[in-house]
Amino acid sequence: MQELVTVLAKALVEKPDAVTVEAVEEEDRTVLKLHVAQEDMGRVIGKQGRIAKAIRTIVKSAATRENKKVTVDID
């Protein structure tokens, strides 16, 4: 999942070298923390959060196929 979020984010931003994804295991799920450059934050979130929602939907779909619970936080 971590690689999936990294590939999606790097395709969206101006500074792909600044993209990092950190996986944090919690009780019943995995939280993927996406970090991008401050000037690329708008590109990742999108108008009214549409791109962020799309990223979360793709990750949730992929996680469901593997019977896992994964959420994405954007920092």
Buried (B, 14 or more C-beta within 10 A) or exposed (E): BBEBBBEBBBEBBEEBEBBEBEEEEEEEEBBBBBBBBEEBBEBBBBEEEEBBEEBBEBBBEBBEEEEEEBBBEBE
